[in-house]
Amino acid sequence: MLGRMSEMLSHRGPDARGTFADDHAGLAHTRLSIIDLQGGGQPMGNEDGSLQIVFNGEIFNYLELREDLIKRGHHFATRSDTEVILHSFEEFGEDCVQRMNGQWAFAIWDRMKRSLFLSRDRMGVRPLFYAFAGRTFLFGSEIKALLVHPGVKRTLDLRALDEIFTFWHCLPPNTAFEGVRELPPGHSATLAKGRLTIRKYWELQFPESSEDGQGASEEERSAELLELLRDATRIRLRADVPVGAYLSGGLDSTVVTALARQFVPHRLRTFSIRFDDAEFDEGAYQQAAIRHLQTDHQEIYCDGATIGRVFPDVIWHAEKPILRTAPAPLFLLSKLVHESGFKVVLTGEGSDEVLGGYDIFKEYKIRHFWAAHQDSRLRPLLLRRLYPYLKNIGAQPEAYLNAFFHPDAAEQEDPFSSHQPRWRLTSGLKLFYSADVKAELNGRQPADDLGLRLPPAFLKWNGFHRAQYLEASYLLPGYILSSQGDRVAMAHAVEGRFPFLDCRVVEFAAALPPRLKMKVLQEKYLLKRCARGLVPDAVIRRHKQPYRAPDARSFFPGGRPLDYIDALLSADRIRQDGVFEPAAVQRLVEKARRGNLAGLRDNMAMVGIVSTQLLLHRFGRDFHVEEQHNGERS
C-alpha cells in the first residue's frame, strides 16, 4: 500500500530542532510530512536507518530521557529531542509516549515491520490530521496540506458543523471536512497492512470520591502545586532560541511569568493585548504585573475594525468555523512576537480547566443551590457576584434567569447538567440552517455522540469533576489550544508552551477535591494560595474576567459592512452555498447594520455564519494554496 519509504515522505528537511516543514505547493508551517508517493529527502533516522521520524513539537524532559537511554546502551548523533523519541521507540516501543512530558505530534516509519506509528500528546496541544486518498495515506499538522491532494474532498462536514454549533468544537476524529480525520489527544495509531489501528494511551481521570483521601493539609498541597509549576516552567524554558511570555494581567499568565523570572538571567520579555474598548481591556492589571515583575514589555492595541480585517486570515489558519472573534487578537499578538524576534512564548492556558477557574463551574454550583432553594432571594445576588463584568445581569427578569439556568432538580441528574445551558444557547444558531441542512441532519443530537465517548467512570465522578472533564478533554483541545492557540500562533511561526498542562500538574490537579479548586465561589482557590507573595495582591484579588474581544460589530465598523461581508452574506451567495437560510441571514445582517444585535446568541450567530462562509469560500471551489508569509497573504 505504502510503497518505498523514499517515495513516501515529502518534506523540505529538518530544522535545528529536527522538525519538518512541508514544501508542497508553497505551504508554510506545515510541520508534519505528507505521505503522497512523491520524491523527497530523508527524515531523521536511527543508526541503521530502520526507523525514521517526522516530528512537530517539543519533548521537555528529553535531557532526562536521553541520559537514561545512554545508560541503557543507546548512542546519539545529535542532542535533539527528535532523536530521543527515536531511541525511546527502539527501547520501549509504542509505550515510549508514557515516559514523555511534552507537546507533540510525530510519525515513525518502521522499515523492518513496514508499519507507521503516529502519536499525539496527552492534552492535544499539537494537531495531527490524516486522510485516505485511494491507496494513499496522508497526514499533516494542517488540513490544507491534505486538501492539496486531488483525492481528498474539500466538502464541509455538516455533522462536524452541527457539533461546532453545539459545543464550539468538533468531536474528534471529526473535522470540518468530510474524509479528513484528527487523531484525538492522548491517542496513538499504527498503520500496517493497510489497516489503521487507533488506541488510547492516556485519559484524564478523577477520583470517584470528592474528598481528599490522602489527608494532606492545604499548606502541603499548595507547596506541592507550586513546586510542580516551578519545574514545569523550568523545563519549558529549554530552547535554543529566546523565550518570552504572554502577560494578560490575569492570575495564570502572571504566575507563569513570575516563575519564569526565577530561571531567566535577564529581563524577561513579555507581550500582551490591549483593547480600545474598556469592556475588554485588562491594561490596569497588566501594568500592575509588569511593575511587580519588572519585565521588558510590549503590547498591541486592538479594535473591532482590525479584528474584522484579519478575520479571513484567522479562518484560513483555524481551518474550521468558529463562534467568537477572540482568536483574531491572538493572531495579531503572535505577529508582534514574531516581529520582535521571538519564536517561543510561555502562556497560562490550561489553568482554568485543571484548577477550576471557569464561570461554568460556578454556574453549576449555583444551579444546584437554586434547585434546592427554589424560593431563595439570593439568586440575583449570586448572579451579580458571578458576572460583575456583565451589565444589568442581576436585574434580569426571573423568567429569563429560569430560562437560562434551568434550576430544576431533575435536570441536575443529567450527566451534562453543567454544560446544558451553554449548549442550549449555542444550539439556537441552528435556527439559521437551511431546510436542506436541517433535513440532512434529521434531528441529530450531538450530545448523544458525546455520551458514547465518555469514560466508564464518568457518572461516578463529582459533578464538578464531570464539568472539568468536558472542558479539559473537549473544549480545551478543540478550541482553546487550536483556534486560539496553535493555529494563530504558528501562523506567525510562534510556539506556545503551557506549564499548567504539564502532565504532572494535570494529574495532581485531577486528584484534588473540588473544595480546593473552588471554595464557595472563589475560583482556583489552591492556585491563589500558592501565588501569595509571587504575584501582586491586586491580581490575586481581582474577579475572574474571561478573555473576550469585540464580536459581530467587528464586521460592521460604523454600521457599514466590510467588503467581504457584503459578498459572503449576500442573499444570492447564501442561497448558492446552501448551508444557511438566506432570509434569516438577511434579517441578522440588518440588525447588525443598525447596531441592534441582541446578546450572545446573535453575536455568536453572526461570527459562526461569517466563519462558515469564509471556510466555504477559502477551501471550497475557490481553493488554491497561496504562499503565506507570517500570516499575510502575498
N, C-alpha and C positions, 0 to 999 in steps of 0.2 A: 504493500500500500504506500509506503513512505518513500521508497527509492533510496538512493545512496545519500549518505549524510552530506557529502559535498554539494549535493543538489537540493538539500532540504532547507538549510538555514541561510536566508538572505539578509545581510546586515552590512553595516558600514565598518564595524570593527570596535574593539573595546576602547573605552577611555581609561583614564588613570585609575578609576575605581573598578574597572572590569565589567561595567555595564555596557549595553549595546543600544544604538540608535538606528532605527530602520531608515534607509535612504530611498525607499520605494516612492516614486512619483513626487519627490521633493518634500515628503513629510518630515516635519521637525518634531523632536522629542517623543518619537515612538520608541519606547525603551525596551521592548522585547521584540525578538525577531519574528518574522512570518515564515512558516513552512509553506513555501509556494512553488517548490520544484524549480526555482531559478538558481543560477550560479551565484557564488559569492565567496568571501574569505571564510576563515575558520574562527569559530568561537573559542573561548578559553577551554583547554583540556587538561587532563591529568598527565602523569609521566608517560604512560604508554598510549595515550590517545584513545583509550577505550571509553572514557567519559568526556562529554563536552557540555558546556553550560552557557546559557544566556540568563542575565540577572538584572532585575530592576529593584533597587532598594539598598538597605543597609542592615548588616548584622552587627549590632552594637557590642556584643560580647565576643567578637571574633578573636580578640587577643587571647582571652582565656581559653577559648576553644582551640585555638592554634597551639598554645602551649601544651594542652592535654594531648592533642593529636601527635605532636612531636614526641612526647613521652611514649606514645603507642607505636612509634616507629615510622611515622609519616615524614616525608621530606617536601619542603616548599621551595618553589622557584620565585615566588613573589611574597609580598607582605599584605596582599589584598584579602578582603573578606570573601571575595568571589572564590578564591582558591580554597579557603576554609570550608565553604559549602561543599565543594567537590570532594575534599578528603573526608569530611563528615559523612557524606553519602557513601563513600567507599567503606567507611568503618561501621556505620550504623544502618545503612540502607534508608528506607523511607522514613524510619523513626528518627532520623537525624534532626528533623524540624522540631522535635520535642526539646532539644537542647539549645535551640536558638532563641535569642532575645533580640527582636528587631522588627523591621517592616520590610516585607519582601514579596516579590512575585518572581519565580525563576522556573526554568525548564532545564532538565538534564537528559541528554541523549545517551543511552547505554548501548554502545555499538555491539557488544557481545550478546546481550539479550534482545537487541533490536526493539527496545522499548523507550518511551519518552515519559519522564516523570515531571509533573508540574506541581507547584505548591504556592499557596498564598498565605500571608501572615494571619495571626490569630484574630486581630481586630479589623482586618480589611483596609489597612492604610493604603496599600498598593493594589491597583486593579490588575485583573488578568482576564481577558476576553478570549473566546475561541469560537470557531465555526468549522463545519464540514462543508466543503465545496466539491461535490462529487467524491472522488477518491483522494482528495487533498485535505489535510488538516491544517488549519491556520490558527495562530494565536498571537496576541499582542497586548500592549498596555493601553491602546486606544482603539476604539471601534472603527474609526475611519481608516485605520491601517488594514482592516479586514475588508472593508467595503470597496477598496480599490480592486479587489479580485472579482472578475466578472461572474463567478459562481455564487457570490453572496448577495442576497437580496438587500435592497435599500427600502424596505417596506416597514412602515410603522406597525408595531405590535400593539393591537388595541387592548389586549389583556394587560400588557405592561402599562399602557396609558391609564387604564382604569385603576391599576394599583397605585400609580402616582397620584391620581385624582382621589385617592382614599388616604394613603399613608404618607405621601410626599416622596415615595421611593418605590422602585420595583422590588419584587420578591425574587432574590436570586434562585435559580440561574437566569431568570428572565432579564432581558434588556429592552430598550425601546425599539429594537429592530428584530423582526422575525428571523429566526435561524441563528442569531448571534447570542451566545450564552456567556455568562460570567461565572467563574469559579467562586463559590461562596467563601467568605472569610473562614479561617480555621479548617480549610479543606485541602486535600491533595488529590491528584488524579494520575492515573497511569494509562498510557495509550500503548497497547500491544496487540498484535494480530488483528488490527482493525477495530478493536473494541476499547472504548474509553470507560475506565472504572474510576468512580469518584468515592472518596471516603473522608469522613470527618476525623481529624486528629485532635481537635480541641473544641470545647464549647464552654461558654460562661455558665457557671453553676453557682447556686445559692444553697445555704443550709435549709433543711426542712423546718428547723426551729428558728424563730425570730429572736431568740435570746442568745447571749454570748456564752457559749458553753465552755470557753477557755478561762473565764474568771479573771481576765486581765483588767487592770484599772484603766480609766480614761487617760490618765497620765502616761501609762505604759503604752497604750495604743497610739496616743499622739506621738510619742517619741519614735515608735516603730514606723509609723507612716512618714514622719519627717525624714528618717534615715533612708527609707526606701526611695522617696522622692529625690533626696540628695544624690543617691547613687544612680538613679535613673537619669538624672540630669547630667551627671558627670560623664557617663558613658556616651551620651548623645552629643557631647562636645567633641568626640573623637572625629576628626576630619582633617583632610589635607588642604582645606580652604577655610577662610574666616567664617565664624558662626555668629549670627545675630539673633534677635528675639523680637517677637511681636509683643507690644505692651499696650493693651487696650484700656487699662485703668481698672479692670476687674480683678477679682481676687486671684483667679487661676493664673493668668499671664504674669501678674506681679510676683506671685510665689515662684514661678519658674525663673523669672528674670533675677530675682533675689538669690536663688540657689545657684544660677549660672555664674553670677558675680564672684562666688566663692572659689571658682576654678579658673577664672579668666584673669590673666596678669595685667590686663589693660582695661580701659573703659569699654564696657560692653556697648555695642551698637544696638539700638532698639528702634522700632518702627511702629507707627500707629495710623489710624484713620480718624479724621475729624469731619464733622458734618456742619454745613452752614445752618441747618435746622436744629435748634436747641432740643427738640423732642428726641433726637437720635444721638446727639453729641455727648461724649464722655470726657471731654477735654479737661475738665477740672480735676477729675480723678487721675487722668494720665499725668498731668503736671505734678500732682502730689507724689505719684510713684517715681517720676523722673527725679524730682528734688531729693527724695529719700534715698534712691538707689544710685544717683549720680551717673546716669547713663548718657551716652552720646546719642542723642535722639533726632529722628527725622519723622515728619508726618506729611500726609497728603490731605487736602480738603476736598470733599466730595459733595456734589449737589445732584439733584434729580436729573437735570439735563445731561450731565456727564454719564450718569448711570444708564439713561436711555440710549445714549450714543454708543456705548461699548457693549450693550446687551447682546447684539448679534454675535460678537466675538465670544462672549461668555457661553452662549449656547453651542457655538462651534466646538468649544473645548469640553463642555459638560456632556454633550452627545445624548441629551435626553431633555424632555420638558421639565421645567422647574416652576414652583409656585410662589417664589419670592425673588426679589431682585438682590438679596443680600450677597450673593456671590460676586456681583459686579464690583463693589468697592474693594473686595479682597483681590480681585483680578488686578485692579489698579495699584493696590498696595504691593503685590508681588512684582509689578513692573518697577515701582520705586526701589524695591530691594535689589532687583537685578541691575538697575541703572546705577545703584550705589556700590556695585562691585561685590555683592554678596550672593551666595548660592544656597546657603543653608540657614534656616531660622528655627528656633525653638518656639513652640506655642503652647497655650494652655488647654487645647481641645481635649475632651475626654473626661475632665474633672466632673462636670455636671452629671454625666451618665453614670460614672462609677462611684461617686461620692454623694449623690443625692442633691443636685443643685437646681433642678428644673421646676418651674411652676407647676408642671403636670403632676409632680409628686405631691405638691401642696394641695392641688385641686382634688386629688384622690383622697387625702386625709379630710379635707373639708366636706366632700360629698358624703363620706361615711358619717361625719358628725351631723350633717343635715338629715340624712336618712334616719338617724337615731333620735334626732331632736327636731321634729317637723315644725314645731311652733316657736323655735328659738328666735329671739330678736337680734342675735349676733350675726346673722347672715350678711347683711350689708357691711358690718364692721369687719368681718373676716375678709370680704372681697376687697375692701379698701386697703387692708393690710397686705393682701396678696398682690394687688395690681396698683400700687401708688403712682406708677408712671402712666397709667391709662386714665383719661379724663372721665369723670362722672360715672365710674363703674359702680360705685355704691348707691347711686341714685337711680339705677335701672329698675323698672317695674318688676314686681315679684314674678309675673308670668314669664318675663324674659329670662330671669335667673333660673327659673324652673326648667324652661325650655333648653337652656344650655347645659345646666349641671345635672338635670335629671336626678334629684335627690330621692330616689326610690329604693327602698330596702331590697326589693327583689333584684334590681339591676346590679346591686353591689356583689351579687354572687356570680355575675358574668366574669369569666377569666380575663376579659379585655375591658373590664369596667373603668380602669384608669384612663384608657385611650378612646373609649367610645364617643365622648363629647367632641373631641378633636376630629375623629374620623367622620362623625355625622356632619360637622361643619364643612370639612373639606369635600365630602361627597356631594354637597349641594352644587358643586361645579358641574356635576354630571347632567344637570338640567340643560346645559348648553350643548350637549351631544346632539348630533343629527339623528333623524329617525333611523337611518341605516345603521349607524353605530349602536344605537340602543337595541336594535333588532339583533345585531351580531353578538352583542354581549349577553342578550337574553336574560337579564335579571341576575347575572353572576354576582356573587358576593365575595370580594377578595378576602374578607376576614375568614371565610371558610377555608381558603387555601392556606392562609397563615396558620390556622389552627392545626393543619396537618404537619406543620414544620416544628411544632413546639417539642421541647424535650419531655420525656415521660414524667419527670418530677415537677413540671411547671405548676400543676394545680395544687401541689403540696406546699408551695412557697408562700410566704407572706405576700399580701397584695402589693406592698411597697416594692418588694423584690421582683414581682412579676412585671411591674411598671418599669423597673430598671432594666430588666432583661429585654423588653421590647425596644426601649430606647437604644441600649448599647449594642444589641445584636442586629438591629434593622435600620433605624433612622441614622445612627452614627455612621456606619459604613456606606449606607445607601444615599445619604445626602450630605451630612456634615463633613465627612472625610473625603467625599468625592466632589460634588458640585461646589462646595465651599472650601474644599481642601486641595487634594492632589491636582484636580483638573485646572483650577485657576492659578495655582502656584506653578505647576510645571508648564503652563502656557508661557511663562517667562523664565523657565529653567531654574526655578527655585524649589528646593526640597524642604518640606516641613517635617519637624521631628516633635514627638509628643510624649514628654516624660510621664504624664498621667496615664498613658496607655502602655507603659512598661508592663509586661505580663505579670511581674511580681506585685506591682501596685494594684493591678486589676484583681488578681486573685485574693490579695489581702483585703481589699475593699469589699469584695463579694462576701467574705466571711464575717464582716462586721454586722452587728444587729442594726436594724433601721434606726433605733433611737440615737445611735452615734453618727448617723448621717443627717438626720433631720430631727432636732429636738423641738417638739411642738411644731412651730412653723419656721424655725431657724434652719435654713438650708446649710449643707456642708459643715455641720457642727464640728466634727473632728478636725477637718482641714483648718477651719478658723482658729481652733485651739492651738494647733501646731504652728500656725502662721504668726502668732503673737510675738512681737519683737523682731520679726523678719521683714514685715511689710508695714506701711503706715496704718495706724489705727483707723483712719478715715476710710481706707479701702476695705478693711475687715468689717467695719460697721455699716457700710453702705448697703442699701437694699439691692438685692439682685435685680439687674436690668438686663434682659436678653439683648443680644446683638440684633439690631434691626436697621433697615435702611428704607428710604422713601420708595414706595412700590409703584402702583399703577400711574400715579401722576408724573412719574419719570418719563413716560411715553408721550405726555401731553404738556410740555412746558408752555406756560402761559395760556393753556387751554387749546393749543394748536398741536395736532398730532405730528410726530416725526414723520419724515417722508416714507420710511419703510413700514410704519404703522398703517398709513393710508393704503399702501399697496397690499400688505398682507391681510388686512382686515376688511377689505372691500367686499361687498356682498357677492360679487362675481367670483372673487378668489376663494372665499369661504365655501361657496357652493361647489366650486370646481374641486377643491381639496376634499370635501365630503366629511370632515370629522365633526364639524360644529354646525348648528342651525343658524343660517345667515340672519334671520330676523332677530333672534335672541342676541347675537353678537352685535348687531347694529344698535340695538337698544342700550347695550352696555357701553358701546363707544360714545353714544350721545350723552350718557350720564357722565362719562369721563371728560368729554369736551366741556360740559357745564360745571365740572368740579363737584359732581354730586354722587360719586361712588360711595356706597353706604357700607362701611365697616369692612371686616376681614374677608367676608365671602366675596364681595365684589372685587376687592383688590387681588385676592388670590385667583379669581376667575380671569381677570384681565391678564395677569402675569402668566397664568397657565395657558391661556389661549394664544397669547403672543409667542411664548416659547415653543409651543407645539407647532404653530405656523412657521416659525423660523426653522425648526427642525425639518419640517416637510420641504421647505424651500432649499435649505443648505445641503440636505442629504438626500433629497428626492431626485426628481428628474433633472434638476439643475446641478446635481452633484458634480463637482470637479475639485480635485485636491490642489489647493493653492499653496505656494511657498509661504510658510509662516515665519515671521521674524519677531520674536519676543511678543507674540500676541497681536502684532499689527499685520494686516493683510497687505501684500505688495501689489 
